[in-house]
Each structure stands twice: as structure tokens, then as C-alpha cells.
Amino acid sequence: MTRIPHLQIVVGASLLAVLGYFGFSVWVFGWTADAALRGDVVGTWKSFATLAFGFWLGSSSAGKAKDGEPAPVAVVNGPDAPVPVETQP
């Protein structure tokens, strides 16, 4: 059983979107001479790469997560013991 609902639909839609943008990118670099549009396309591919790296990094970090009880937490400064703050001269 997978933890992601409708995984095949999510992967398929993502793949379709990336392939569609790849086709648009080929058109921009093959048949247009608009420098601003080319810069936008390059920037978008850079964003895709950053997103992919962030996803990979997050996925590898998520594998280290452990199931179980959370660690105990101790309140150091409760409402009855506020932290003293000195005034600035």
C-alpha cells in the first residue's frame, strides 16, 4: 500500500507537464529570437533543477525519520519564571 493517494495520476500529470514545457522550450530556442522569453525559459529550468534537488534532499532526510513516541520536552522558563531582560542604555 502506498502512502501517496493517486500516485500514478500525480506522476503522470507531472511527467506530462515537464514534457509539455520541454516542447515549449524547444520551440522557444528553435524558432524564436526573443531574448526575454529565452531567459524566462532558462530560469524556469533552473527552478526545476533546484526543486528536484530539494525534493531529493528532503526525501533522503525523510528516510531517517523514526516512528514512535516524541522525545520528552521540558519547559525551562514557564509562565511563573520569565526570562529577565536588561534595558539598553
Secondary structure as UniProt FT lines:
FT   TURN            5..6
FT   HELIX           7..31
FT   HELIX           35..62
FT   TURN            63..64
FT   TURN            79..80
//
